[in-house]
Every structure is written in C-alpha cells, then in structure tokens.
C-alpha cells in the first residue's frame, strides 16, 4: 500500500493558514457590522420598519465596502505622498550602517566612494561632498557630488602628519593647512575629515554647506566615523593590490624558473652532444690513426725495420697532437688550472688566450666553492667571447673580480660599439650567463648604449 508523503499535510496546513487570516478579518468585520446593527436597533427601542431596514442594510453594505477598500487605498495614497515628497533622506547613522555593509560587498572602490558622497550630501543636507584618496603626499579627488571632476593635492611629510591628526577641522584650519581645498568657496561652511589608518593619511572627506547652516557636533562625529571606515576600506584595498602584485611577481618568477630550468637542461644536452662530436671528430680520429700506424709498424718490424722506425717517429708527433687535442677538450669542460690554483690563475690564463685585448684586475681573492668558481670563470669567458664578436676589431676589455659584502662580483667592460638593450634582446650567451648565476641565487646586469661600450656585471651572494 502506498504511503502519502509526510510533507503534504504540512503544505495543506500552510495553505490553510494563509486563508485563515483573511477569513478571520472578514468574520470580525461582519461581527462588527452586526454588532453596530444591534446597537442601533436597541438604541431605537423598536424593530425597524421595512423602509428603515432597507436603509440600514444599505448603510451596513457601504460600511463593509469602505472597510474592505481602506487598506488598498491607504497603500496607494501613501505611495503617492512619498513620490510627491521626493526621495527619502537617510539619517547620518543610517549612512554609517549602509557604508559598513557595502564595504563587505564586491563593489568597485570608485563606485563605493561615489555612493558615499551622494549619501552624505543627501543625509546632511549639503551643498557638496567630496572624497579624496591617495598616499605618499599625493591626494586626488576620487568622487564628488555634484561632480566637479578630478583634482590633485600635494602635501609635504610635515603637512601629512598635521592633517592626519587634525580631527574634523573647519574653514579656518583649512585656510592655514589646505588652502587649495578651500579655494573658490571661502564663504561656505566646510568640514574636512582625514581618512587615516594606523596614523597614515589615506585621504580626506570634504563637505560643504551654506554659511548660515553650521555643522553640529553629531554631524562631525558622523564624518569622523565614516572617515575611519573608509580608511579601513582603503587599507584593505591596498593590501589586496599588494597581494595581487606579489602573486603576479611570484608567478613571473616561477615562469622564469621553469624557462631557466628548461634552458639549463637543453644547454646540458647540447654540451654533451658537443663533447661527443669533439671526441669523435678530434681525439678519436687521432687515436684511430695511432692504432693504424702502430699496426703498420708492427707489420714492418720484421720485413722493413727502417720503414718501421720511420713510422714510429711519425707516431711520436701524432701522440703529441692527440694529447693537445685531449687537453683542449678537457680545458673546455673544466680547466685543470682552475681546479688546482683557483679563480685568479684560471682567469689569468683565460685572459692570455682571449681573442680580444683584455686586462685582468683582481683584489687578492681566495678560493671559493667549486660551483662558484666554475660559474664565474665560464661567465667571464662568455663575456670575453661576446666582446670579440660584437664590440669591434679594436675593442679592449677589462675584467674585474672582487668581493663585496660577502658576495663575489665580476665585471667585463669594453670600449666597443655598444648596443641598445631596449631594441636588441639578450642573446643566447647572456641568457646562459643569467641562468648560471640564477642557479646559485645570483643575478646578471647589462649596461650598454650605442657607441658607449658594454658593461656586464654579475654577482653571487654568500659565495664561500
């Protein structure tokens, strides 16, 4: 057997309750009319005649109709009166409550400040209301009613401190400290409420009224309370903007880090392929030739001793060439001199072999971690290569390495052609240098101008 849902009786009771109210009102009205009828009959003292009953019936019906039409007619008349009286003005306390609720909404700040100016003008019966916002000594008129456009106001640090502690000053005070706010309305009654947070000036609320209508103490308290609420709102907006900027910066750094890691991986793969190619085309070919000549010398050792001796003499030169090839290859991977004697000696040898005229300046630097020395060494070599490629035939370079504030710094400067960094983006060499330094928490800076040479500066903090 199907069971009816339990919520149906509840809905039925609700519908019954909605109909019960009007029914009770009609019953009460009928009882009132009958009661009045009985009172009239008793007051007359006799039963009404047929004509009197007809007249009394019409009177009762008219009374019932008037009672039924009273409520709708009253609502319509109240609406008409409200329209004729104009918009309702909120009380000052209502403006404070309304602003507090709007601060928690998602309204844009400009719209919120405009609504504040309009509410202030309406509730306080003002001639004009303005809201100025800003920081760092620069205030701008953000909202006004009636709209008078934008304007700016520059304050010194001393003026900021005075205005932030001013309370709710009037025209006389404004004449001394903020004459530009008072300009053009010297005869009006003005009040200015500083918008502050934690002692910092974030703006002003400026209100204007006819000179014969002074501001009361309650109105000044309302202005001060509104200024405090707006100060909190502006502070929250600044925190939100700072948070968004931090998130954007973190996102950009994360993107740069991902791109840098991808370039490091690609560079490592390319370097491995280069080493493999150099081994195949250079050292391996020399070793293969040595193996062939050794086999030939062994075959000639019994049949042609003189020829075998000549082959062995040639092998001595081939061995020397193979050693030089392997030494040059190893130098490109990690110089033995850098490993044994440190950065100063390694760079000194690099400058001597550089394809450009260069001079080395070091300030008695010592030994550093292996990764730090390798990074500075190869960055300096890359910078010297860039000088030889781009600075011009007669360019000269100066390489400096020094310690500063616990970090290791280097600089490669040339007097060559230079370039415009805004027009010419960084090439692969500078990008590789930046990636190397970034892996150790360092950074690379490039300064250049057409015809004024180029200066490449790198720093690695806490190098030891």
DRENMI-13249 format. One record per residue (C-alpha): y, x, z. Coordinates in nm, 4 decimals, padded with zeros to 6 digits. Each point is the difference from the previous one (the first is absolute). Layout:
((Y, X, Z)),
...
END
This chain:
((00.0000, 00.0000, 00.0000)),
((00.3382, 00.1394, -00.0982)),
((00.2456, 00.0708, 00.2774)),
((00.3667, -00.0658, -00.0639)),
((00.2270, 00.3007, 00.0455)),
((00.1634, 00.0139, 00.3414)),
((00.3475, 00.0559, -00.1404)),
((00.0186, -00.3473, -00.1610)),
((00.0656, -00.1886, 00.3296)),
((00.2665, 00.2564, 00.0828)),
((00.1779, -00.0601, -00.3300)),
((-00.0300, -00.3758, 00.0485)),
((00.1545, 00.0279, 00.3458)),
((00.2855, 00.2043, -00.1447)),
((00.0700, -00.2617, -00.2680)),
((-00.0157, -00.2696, 00.2634)),
((00.2440, 00.1971, 00.2160)),
((00.2442, 00.0313, -00.2908)),
((-00.0063, -00.3804, -00.0517)),
((00.0096, -00.0823, 00.3691)),
((00.3565, 00.1247, 00.0546)),
((00.1700, -00.2256, -00.2575)),
((-00.2188, -00.2938, 00.1088)),
((00.1066, 00.0410, 00.3616)),
((00.3633, 00.0228, -00.1076)),
((-00.0297, -00.3227, -00.2042)),
((-00.1800, -00.1729, 00.2880)),
((00.2686, 00.1086, 00.2397)),
((00.2727, -00.1213, -00.2349)),
((-00.1778, -00.3367, -00.0385)),
((-00.0330, -00.0296, 00.3755)),
((00.3706, 00.0762, 00.0384)),
((00.0963, -00.2694, -00.2516)),
((-00.2320, -00.2552, 00.1656)),
((00.1426, 00.0926, 00.3374)),
((00.3543, -00.0484, -00.1223)),
((-00.1041, -00.3349, -00.1480)),
((-00.1468, -00.1159, 00.3304)),
((00.3112, 00.1134, 00.1887)),
((00.2160, -00.1990, -00.2411)),
((-00.2207, -00.3082, 00.0381)),
((00.0007, 00.0265, 00.3790)),
((00.3757, 00.0621, -00.0040)),
((00.0618, -00.3106, -00.2044)),
((-00.2166, -00.1964, 00.2398)),
((-00.1630, -00.2193, -00.2579)),
((-00.2212, 00.0272, -00.3010)),
((00.2030, 00.0778, -00.3150)),
((00.0276, -00.2667, -00.2621)),
((-00.1424, 00.0435, -00.3475)),
((00.3307, 00.1366, -00.1387)),
((00.0465, 00.2304, 00.2958)),
((-00.3544, 00.1364, -00.0399)),
((00.0697, 00.0727, -00.3665)),
((00.3209, 00.1869, 00.0872)),
((-00.1705, 00.1838, 00.2829)),
((-00.2873, 00.1007, -00.2324)),
((00.2394, 00.1434, -00.2552)),
((00.1798, 00.1926, 00.2790)),
((-00.3275, 00.1447, 00.1218)),
((-00.0969, 00.1038, -00.3531)),
((00.3416, 00.1628, -00.0512)),
((-00.0359, 00.1866, 00.3291)),
((-00.3471, 00.1210, -00.0989)),
((00.1229, 00.1158, -00.3425)),
((00.2929, 00.1850, 00.1573)),
((-00.2360, 00.1746, 00.2408)),
((-00.2338, 00.1048, -00.2811)),
((00.2828, 00.1354, -00.2198)),
((00.1834, 00.1797, 00.2796)),
((-00.1958, 00.3282, -00.0026)),
((00.0087, 00.0670, -00.3807)),
((00.3632, -00.0988, -00.0164)),
((00.0860, 00.2283, 00.2916)),
((-00.1700, 00.2956, -00.1693)),
((00.1899, -00.0580, -00.3239)),
((00.3332, -00.0346, 00.1781)),
((-00.0648, 00.3179, 00.2025)),
((-00.0766, 00.1957, -00.3213)),
((00.3182, -00.1326, -00.1632)),
((00.2069, 00.0995, 00.3014)),
((-00.1510, 00.3484, 00.0006)),
((00.0825, 00.0459, -00.3696)),
((00.3576, -00.1172, 00.0505)),
((00.0435, 00.2318, 00.2993)),
((-00.1054, 00.3076, -00.2015)),
((-00.2590, 00.2684, 00.0830)),
((-00.0972, 00.0375, 00.3598)),
((00.1252, 00.3115, 00.1729)),
((-00.2462, 00.1907, 00.2112)),
((00.1064, 00.0959, 00.3476)),
((00.0407, 00.3729, 00.0740)),
((-00.3161, -00.0003, 00.2098)),
((-00.1839, -00.1668, -00.2885)),
((00.1201, 00.2755, -00.2339)),
((-00.1512, 00.2614, 00.2338)),
((-00.3334, -00.1832, 00.0161)),
((-00.0035, -00.0517, -00.3770)),
((00.0725, 00.3662, -00.0673)),
((-00.2759, 00.1053, 00.2379)),
((-00.2530, -00.2103, -00.1884)),
((00.1194, 00.1250, -00.3383)),
((-00.0320, 00.3635, 00.1080)),
((-00.3755, -00.0477, 00.0227)),
((-00.0190, -00.1493, -00.3506)),
((-00.0324, 00.1841, -00.3286)),
((00.3533, -00.0745, -00.1204)),
((00.1782, 00.2891, -00.1746)),
((00.2583, 00.1658, 00.2208)),
((00.2926, -00.0805, -00.2331)),
((-00.0868, -00.3699, 00.0049)),
((-00.0423, 00.0039, 00.3773)),
((00.3427, 00.1589, 00.0510)),
((00.1629, -00.2518, -00.2369)),
((-00.1557, -00.2897, 00.1912)),
((00.1288, 00.1540, 00.3219)),
((00.3562, 00.0159, -00.1372)),
((-00.0184, -00.3619, -00.1203)),
((-00.1415, -00.1239, 00.3328)),
((00.2652, 00.1857, 00.1970)),
((00.2824, -00.1429, -00.2077)),
((-00.1352, -00.3521, 00.0383)),
((-00.0905, 00.0069, 00.3699)),
((00.3131, 00.1803, 00.1229)),
((00.2437, -00.1741, -00.2388)),
((00.1101, 00.3321, -00.1518)),
((00.2193, 00.0825, -00.2956)),
((-00.2361, 00.2807, -00.1023)),
((-00.3044, 00.1915, 00.1231)),
((-00.1193, 00.3433, -00.1182)),
((-00.2992, 00.2222, 00.0711)),
((00.0337, 00.3776, -00.0541)),
((-00.3051, 00.2265, 00.0043)),
((-00.0635, 00.3719, -00.0392)),
((-00.0553, 00.3243, 00.1859)),
((00.1076, 00.3617, 00.0030)),
((00.3692, -00.0886, 00.0054)),
((-00.0097, -00.2253, -00.3100)),
((00.0197, -00.3795, 00.0443)),
((-00.0103, -00.2488, -00.2880)),
((00.0834, -00.3693, -00.0024)),
((-00.3426, -00.1486, -00.0712)),
((00.0736, -00.3736, 00.0375)),
((00.3072, -00.2196, 00.0375)),
((00.0905, -00.3698, 00.0068)),
((00.2065, -00.0710, -00.2015)),
((-00.1166, 00.2743, -00.2318)),
((00.2606, 00.2788, -00.0332)),
((-00.2234, 00.2593, -00.1652)),
((-00.1144, 00.3399, 00.1111)),
((00.2044, 00.2580, 00.1867)),
((-00.0694, 00.3249, 00.1837)),
((00.1282, 00.1577, 00.3181)),
((-00.0336, 00.3677, 00.0943)),
((-00.0011, 00.0981, 00.3687)),
((00.0012, 00.3365, 00.1674)),
((-00.2599, 00.0777, 00.2648)),
((00.2611, -00.0495, 00.2737)),
((00.1002, -00.3387, -00.1442)),
((-00.3651, -00.1025, -00.0216)),
((-00.0504, 00.0756, 00.3682)),
((00.3108, -00.2008, 00.0982)),
((-00.0872, -00.3012, -00.2179)),
((-00.3605, -00.0075, 00.1247)),
((00.1246, -00.0413, 00.3614)),
((00.2865, -00.2392, -00.0777)),
((-00.1525, -00.3327, 00.1103)),
((00.1663, -00.2825, -00.1994)),
((00.3550, 00.1277, -00.0623)),
((00.2898, -00.1929, -00.1528)),
((00.2850, 00.0657, -00.2420)),
((00.1902, 00.2444, 00.2221)),
((-00.3033, 00.2251, 00.0383)),
((-00.0787, -00.0248, -00.3709)),
((00.3553, 00.1069, -00.0843)),
((-00.0619, 00.3296, 00.1771)),
((-00.3614, 00.0778, -00.0930)),
((-00.0880, -00.2037, -00.3091)),
((00.3249, -00.0779, -00.1837)),
((-00.1786, -00.0425, -00.3361)),
((-00.1985, -00.2921, 00.1421)),
((00.3257, -00.1622, 00.1090)),
((00.1828, 00.0655, -00.3285)),
((00.1457, -00.3160, -00.1566)),
((-00.0613, -00.2239, 00.3032)),
((00.2196, 00.1467, 00.2699)),
((00.1203, -00.3436, 00.1119)),
((-00.3479, -00.1530, 00.0370)),
((-00.2119, -00.0015, 00.3128)),
((-00.2849, 00.2459, -00.0545)),
((-00.3035, 00.1091, 00.1952)),
((-00.2396, 00.2846, -00.0899)),
((-00.3416, 00.0284, 00.1625)),
((-00.1660, 00.3432, -00.0502)),
((-00.3609, -00.0149, -00.1201)),
((-00.1822, 00.2751, 00.1895)),
((-00.3482, 00.1123, 00.0956)),
((-00.0716, 00.2697, 00.2577)),
((00.3690, 00.0986, -00.0061)),
((00.0102, 00.0485, -00.3790)),
((00.2547, -00.1981, -00.2015)),
((-00.1744, -00.1971, -00.2754)),
((00.2752, -00.2412, -00.1014)),
((00.2630, -00.2573, 00.0994)),
((00.0342, -00.3771, 00.0207)),
((00.3626, -00.0883, -00.0780)),
((00.1252, -00.3603, 00.0466)),
((00.3428, -00.1426, -00.0818)),
((00.1788, -00.3099, 00.1285)),
((00.3492, -00.1473, -00.0091)),
((00.2295, 00.1729, 00.2522)),
((00.0616, -00.3222, 00.1970)),
((-00.3733, -00.0477, 00.0707)),
((-00.1078, 00.2759, 00.2424)),
((-00.3591, 00.1099, 00.0560)),
((-00.1631, -00.1079, 00.3255)),
((-00.2116, 00.2196, 00.2253)),
((-00.3102, -00.1981, -00.0997)),
((00.0660, 00.0656, -00.3704)),
((00.0432, 00.3701, 00.0632)),
((-00.3308, 00.0019, 00.1889)),
((-00.1627, -00.1732, -00.2969)),
((00.1347, 00.2680, -00.2351)),
((-00.1301, 00.2758, 00.2277)),
((-00.3454, -00.1627, 00.0196)),
((-00.0159, -00.0433, -00.3770)),
((00.1038, 00.3636, -00.0513)),
((-00.2858, 00.1146, 00.2245)),
((-00.2526, -00.2062, -00.1955)),
((00.1303, 00.1250, -00.3341)),
((-00.0107, 00.3575, 00.1334)),
((-00.3682, -00.0404, 00.0832)),
((-00.0640, -00.1463, -00.3454)),
((00.1790, 00.2861, -00.1766)),
((-00.1888, 00.2543, 00.2114)),
((-00.3313, -00.1633, -00.0951)),
((00.0996, 00.0020, -00.3672)),
((00.0800, 00.3709, 00.0207)),
((-00.3344, 00.0670, 00.1678)),
((-00.1747, -00.1954, -00.2732)),
((00.1841, 00.1906, -00.2718)),
((-00.0802, 00.3320, 00.1661)),
((-00.3652, -00.1009, 00.0290)),
((-00.0132, -00.0973, -00.3674)),
((00.1636, 00.3293, -00.0964)),
((-00.2518, 00.1902, 00.2126)),
((-00.2871, -00.1882, -00.1566)),
((00.1365, 00.0684, -00.3479)),
((00.0374, 00.3683, 00.0845)),
((-00.3522, 00.0149, 00.1412)),
((-00.1322, -00.1725, -00.3100)),
((00.1834, 00.2472, -00.2223)),
((-00.1327, 00.2925, 00.2030)),
((-00.3515, -00.1436, -00.0207)),
((00.0348, -00.0347, -00.3772)),
((00.1303, 00.3548, -00.0263)),
((-00.2858, 00.1247, 00.2185)),
((-00.2590, -00.1754, -00.2167)),
((00.1603, 00.1387, -00.3145)),
((00.0201, 00.3481, 00.1561)),
((-00.3665, -00.0087, 00.0990)),
((-00.0934, -00.1104, -00.3491)),
((00.2009, 00.2891, -00.1464)),
((-00.1595, 00.2463, 00.2438)),
((-00.3474, -00.1153, -00.1012)),
((00.0923, 00.0184, -00.3679)),
((00.1540, 00.3454, 00.0483)),
((-00.3122, 00.1206, 00.1836)),
((-00.2188, -00.1277, -00.2831)),
((00.2246, 00.1652, -00.2581)),
((-00.0058, 00.3262, 00.1963)),
((-00.3784, -00.0035, 00.0155)),
((-00.0164, -00.0578, -00.3736)),
((00.2474, 00.2872, -00.0567)),
((-00.2061, 00.2369, 00.2126)),
((-00.3132, -00.1064, -00.1824)),
((00.1721, 00.0567, -00.3366)),
((00.1367, 00.3373, 00.1065)),
((-00.3410, 00.1087, 00.1232)),
((-00.1640, -00.1138, -00.3222)),
((00.2579, 00.1434, -00.2381)),
((00.0855, 00.3150, 00.1943)),
((-00.2246, 00.1536, 00.2632)),
((-00.3179, -00.1613, -00.1307)),
((00.0566, 00.1359, -00.3501)),
((00.0530, 00.3495, 00.1390)),
((-00.3177, -00.0226, 00.2054)),
((-00.1986, -00.1304, -00.2971)),
((00.1278, 00.2905, -00.2108)),
((-00.1000, 00.2413, 00.2780)),
((-00.3502, -00.1464, 00.0091)),
((-00.0369, 00.0341, -00.3791)),
((00.1234, 00.3606, 00.0022)),
((-00.2282, 00.0895, 00.2889)),
((-00.2967, -00.1392, -00.1884)),
((00.1039, 00.1998, -00.3080)),
((00.0356, 00.3206, 00.2058)),
((-00.3485, -00.0492, 00.1444)),
((-00.1454, -00.0440, -00.3477)),
((00.1802, 00.3128, -00.1228)),
((-00.0895, 00.2103, 00.3025)),
((-00.3273, 00.1250, -00.1516)),
((00.0687, -00.0089, -00.3729)),
((00.3676, 00.1066, -00.0052)),
((00.1138, 00.1600, 00.3263)),
((00.3372, 00.0980, -00.1480)),
((00.0688, -00.3568, -00.1153)),
((-00.1086, -00.1318, 00.3371)),
((00.2455, 00.2367, 00.1719)),
((00.2836, -00.1286, -00.2231)),
((-00.0863, -00.3603, 00.0858)),
((-00.0006, 00.0800, 00.3696)),
((00.3420, 00.1635, -00.0294)),
((00.1303, -00.3178, -00.1623)),
((-00.1551, -00.2022, 00.2814)),
((00.2187, 00.1815, 00.2524)),
((00.3137, -00.1354, -00.1681)),
((-00.1548, -00.3474, -00.0273)),
((-00.0810, 00.0005, 00.3700)),
((00.3591, 00.0925, 00.0805)),
((00.1302, -00.2846, -00.2175)),
((-00.2396, -00.2446, 00.1638)),
((00.1195, 00.1074, 00.3436)),
((00.3656, -00.0493, -00.1013)),
((-00.0830, -00.3442, -00.1401)),
((-00.1749, -00.1039, 00.3222)),
((00.2829, 00.1461, 00.2113)),
((00.2630, -00.1975, -00.1941)),
((-00.2064, -00.3141, 00.0332)),
((-00.0418, 00.0497, 00.3739)),
((00.3731, 00.0669, 00.0324)),
((00.0697, -00.3425, -00.1457)),
((-00.2303, -00.1647, 00.2534)),
((00.1135, 00.1796, 00.3145)),
((00.1523, 00.3486, -00.0051)),
((-00.1844, 00.2555, 00.2085)),
((00.3302, 00.1638, 00.0926)),
((00.1224, -00.3295, 00.1471)),
((-00.3215, -00.0315, 00.1965)),
((00.0127, 00.3550, 00.1348)),
((00.3690, 00.0763, 00.0565)),
((00.1795, -00.3316, 00.0181)),
((00.2707, -00.1929, -00.1770)),
((00.2642, 00.2738, -00.0283)),
((-00.2255, 00.2459, -00.1817)),
((-00.1558, -00.2718, -00.2121)),
((00.3404, -00.1225, -00.1182)),
((00.1219, 00.3555, -00.0544)),
((-00.2875, 00.0618, -00.2419)),
((00.0617, -00.3373, -00.1660)),
((00.3685, 00.0766, -00.0549)),
((-00.0923, 00.3360, -00.1537)),
((-00.2268, -00.1766, -00.2522)),
((00.2374, -00.2928, -00.0618)),
((00.0980, -00.0697, -00.3625)),
((00.3670, -00.0174, 00.1050)),
((00.2322, 00.2404, 00.1806)),
((-00.0348, -00.0933, 00.3648)),
((00.0980, 00.1298, 00.3431)),
((-00.1822, -00.0672, 00.3286)),
((00.1711, -00.0491, 00.3369)),
((-00.2093, -00.0489, 00.3120)),
((00.1099, 00.0016, 00.3650)),
((-00.2906, 00.1895, 00.1539)),
((-00.2275, -00.3002, -00.0101)),
((-00.3428, 00.0374, 00.1537)),
((-00.3369, -00.1595, -00.0602)),
((-00.0583, -00.3751, -00.0242)),
((-00.2904, -00.2318, -00.0444)),
((-00.1954, 00.0597, -00.3183)),
((00.0931, -00.3376, -00.1497)),
((00.3696, 00.0574, 00.0753)),
((00.0047, 00.3443, -00.1628)),
((-00.1884, -00.1263, -00.3050)),
((00.2345, -00.2982, -00.0408)),
((00.3182, 00.2079, 00.0165)),
((-00.1483, 00.2699, -00.2240)),
((-00.1069, -00.2317, -00.2806)),
((00.3182, -00.2102, 00.0240)),
((00.2091, 00.3164, -00.0420)),
((-00.2140, 00.1086, -00.2972)),
((00.0456, -00.3455, -00.1572)),
((00.3757, 00.0175, 00.0528)),
((00.0174, 00.3467, -00.1613)),
((-00.2010, -00.1303, -00.2950)),
((00.2516, -00.2850, -00.0386)),
((00.2848, 00.2518, -00.0032)),
((-00.1660, 00.1939, -00.2802)),
((-00.0620, -00.3195, -00.2008)),
((00.3262, -00.1897, 00.0449)),
((00.2784, 00.2193, 00.1413)),
((00.0566, 00.2109, -00.3099)),
((-00.0767, 00.3511, -00.1256)),
((00.2527, 00.1888, 00.2153)),
((-00.0416, -00.2036, 00.3165)),
((-00.0500, 00.1725, 00.3323)),
((-00.1727, -00.1449, 00.3047)),
((00.0201, 00.0592, 00.3728)),
((-00.2945, -00.0865, 00.2243)),
((00.0720, -00.0415, 00.3720)),
((-00.2499, -00.0750, 00.2781)),
((00.1064, -00.0450, 00.3625)),
((-00.0748, -00.1790, 00.3258)),
((00.2285, -00.2684, 00.1372)),
((-00.0505, -00.2306, 00.3006)),
((-00.3719, 00.0680, 00.0174)),
((-00.0571, -00.0715, -00.3690)),
((-00.0492, 00.2172, -00.3053)),
((00.2487, -00.0343, -00.2855)),
((00.0231, 00.1440, -00.3460)),
((00.2568, -00.0114, -00.2773)),
((-00.0195, 00.0970, -00.3669)),
((00.3465, 00.0027, -00.1578)),
((00.0966, 00.1035, -00.3512)),
((00.3239, 00.0378, -00.1969)),
((-00.1398, -00.1576, -00.3161)),
((00.0757, -00.3054, -00.2105)),
((-00.0672, -00.2627, 00.2680)),
((-00.0509, -00.3711, -00.0719)),
((00.0956, -00.3482, 00.1201)),
((-00.2664, -00.1307, 00.2448)),
((00.1214, -00.3572, -00.0571)),
((-00.0723, 00.0226, -00.3724)),
((-00.3028, 00.2318, -00.0105)),
((-00.2791, -00.1111, 00.2368)),
((-00.2169, 00.2486, 00.1860)),
((-00.2579, 00.1747, -00.2085)),
((-00.3608, 00.0608, 00.0941)),
((00.0851, 00.3344, 00.1623)),
((00.2501, -00.1485, 00.2475)),
((-00.2315, -00.2944, 00.0613)),
((-00.2860, 00.2361, 00.0890)),
((00.2273, 00.1951, 00.2334)),
((00.1105, -00.3217, 00.1718)),
((-00.3616, -00.1099, 00.0413)),
((-00.1025, 00.3356, 00.1483)),
((00.2831, -00.0095, 00.2528)),
((-00.0516, -00.3684, 00.0791)),
((-00.3638, 00.0647, 00.0898)),
((00.1274, 00.2209, 00.2868)),
((00.2822, -00.2332, 00.1043)),
((00.2630, 00.1976, -00.1907)),
((00.2467, -00.1001, -00.2665)),
((00.1536, 00.1367, -00.3177)),
((00.3660, -00.0254, -00.1059)),
((00.1450, 00.0885, -00.3388)),
((00.3695, 00.0603, -00.0663)),
((00.1232, 00.0605, -00.3517)),
((00.2796, -00.0707, -00.2444)),
((00.0422, 00.0823, -00.3712)),
((00.1253, 00.3563, -00.0339)),
((-00.0149, 00.0621, 00.3756)),
((-00.3581, 00.1154, 00.0538)),
((-00.2743, -00.1552, 00.2093)),
((-00.0903, 00.0287, 00.3672)),
((-00.3470, -00.0985, 00.1237)),
((-00.0327, -00.0237, 00.3793)),
((-00.3193, -00.0702, 00.1932)),
((-00.0683, -00.0360, 00.3714)),
((-00.3182, -00.0242, 00.2071)),
((00.0611, -00.1017, 00.3641)),
((-00.2029, 00.1585, 00.2811)),
((-00.1439, 00.2557, -00.2387)),
((-00.1863, 00.2145, 00.2530)),
END
